[in-house]
Amino acid sequence: MKKFRMGTPEMGILLGCLLVVCGALIMLIGFWKAIILIALFGIGYFAGTVDNKSGFIREKANKLIPRKNEPKPIDIRSEILEEQKVKEKAIGADEE
């Protein structure tokens, strides 16, 4: 499976074949039926690969719609910039 990494020729061939199959499905059975088939495949893949389904769904839902009482994540860059501004002001006050 190490061969199939993004940016390798093997991955290009794999994705090309996948798109050819999707195109053939659309031409043979129609657009909406192909979309439903792909969606059902995705649901089956999800059901077969994710161990903790309820925890996974809860985590993704909380990322999309955070709870009101939940604290906001800290933005490290803005915190560092604020600290630098405070230090610059302190240094400027000491020089005067």
N, C-alpha and C positions, 0 to 999 in steps of 0.2 A: 504494500500500500504506500510505501514511500515514493513510488513513481508518480502517484497521482497527487501532485502538489500544484497549486496555482502557478502559472507561468512556465510549466514544462510542456513539451510537445505531446506527451501522453495525455495530459489533462485537456489539451486542445482537441485531440482526437476524441476523447470521451465526451466532452461537451458538444462537439460537432455532431457526433452520432446521436446524442440525446436530442438535439434540436431537429435532426432529420426525422427521428421517430415522432416527435411532437408535431412536426409539419405533416407527416404522413397521416397521423391520427386526425388532424384538423381536416385534411382533404378527404379522408375516407368516411369519417363519422360525423363531421360537422364541428363547428367551433364550440358551441355550448356543451355538447356531449363530451368533447375532449377536455374542456375545462372541468367538468364534473368528474371525469375519470382521473385527471391529475390531482384534483382536490381529495378524492377518495384515497388515492395512493399516498398523498401527504399525511392524511389522518392515520392510515395504516402504518406508515413508517414511524410516525410519532408514537402510536400505541405500542409498537414493537421495540422501540429503542429507549424511551424515557422510563427510568425506574420509578421515580416518585412523581407521578403525573399531577396530583393535586398540588403538591408543593411547587412544581414547575409552573403550572398555570397561575397559582397565587403570586409567585415571584414576578412573572411577566405582567400580570394585571396590576400589581403594585407599582411597577415601573411606569406603566402607561397612565394610571390614575392613582397618584399617591394619596394616602389618607391625610385628612386635614390636620390631625394632631401629630403626625409624624414629623420629626425634625428634618430640615433640609440638609442635604449633603454639603460638606465644607468645600469651597472652591479654594484650593491651595494657592493658585496664582494670585487671586485677589487678596488673600490673607498675607502673602509675602509682600505684595506691593504696599499694602497698608502699613505693615511693619517698617518697611523701608522709608515711607513717608514720615512716620513718627520719629524714626531715628534721625532723618535729615533735619526735621524741625528742632529736635533736641540739640543737635550739633550746631545748628544756626543760632539757637538761643544761647548756647554756651560761649560762642565766639563774641557775642555782643556784650 
